[in-house]
């Protein structure tokens, strides 16, 4: 459901099944209902809640990072981008990490 940061071989925006993937994502988020609250660490969403991340992909997307530049268990962790959905009954966390 999420693209890689830098080297996605087939990003969602260029896949022939883009409509199916977007429908799956909508189905997943619809489970939280119309009263859900959503948070993201993408700074572009702070100034424009309707930002089209699909058009540009993650390349160049700025976010408030929660990672350090530490080398962790064989992974060099870089940027991160995520979404948190909250209702009275559950919380969903969807995150993408850049790792080498």
MOMO-V807000 format. One record per backbone hydrogen bond with DSSP energy under -0.5 kcal/mol. NH is the residue of the N-H (numbers start at 1). CO is the residue of the C=O. E is the energy in kcal/mol with one decimal. If there is no record, write none. Layout:
((NH | CO | E) (NH | CO | E))
//
This chain:
((11 | 8 | -0.5) (14 | 11 | -2.2) (15 | 11 | -0.5) (15 | 12 | -1.3) (18 | 15 | -1.3) (21 | 17 | -2.2) (22 | 18 | -2.6) (23 | 19 | -2.1) (24 | 20 | -2.3) (25 | 21 | -2.1) (26 | 22 | -2.5) (27 | 23 | -2.4) (28 | 24 | -2.4) (29 | 25 | -2.4) (30 | 26 | -2.7) (31 | 27 | -0.9) (31 | 28 | -0.6) (32 | 29 | -1.7) (33 | 30 | -1.9) (36 | 33 | -1.2) (37 | 86 | -2.5) (39 | 84 | -2.3) (41 | 82 | -1.0) (43 | 41 | -0.6) (43 | 62 | -1.7) (44 | 62 | -0.6) (45 | 42 | -0.8) (46 | 42 | -0.5) (46 | 43 | -1.0) (47 | 43 | -0.8) (47 | 44 | -0.5) (48 | 44 | -1.7) (51 | 48 | -1.8) (53 | 51 | -1.2) (56 | 52 | -0.9) (57 | 53 | -2.0) (61 | 58 | -2.7) (64 | 41 | -2.7) (65 | 63 | -1.0) (72 | 70 | -0.6) (72 | 75 | -3.0) (73 | 71 | -0.5) (75 | 72 | -2.3) (77 | 70 | -1.2) (77 | 75 | -0.9) (78 | 98 | -3.3) (81 | 96 | -2.3) (83 | 94 | -2.8) (84 | 39 | -3.1) (85 | 92 | -2.7) (86 | 37 | -2.8) (87 | 90 | -2.6) (92 | 85 | -2.8) (94 | 83 | -2.9) (96 | 81 | -2.7) (98 | 79 | -2.9) (99 | 97 | -0.6) (100 | 76 | -1.5))
//
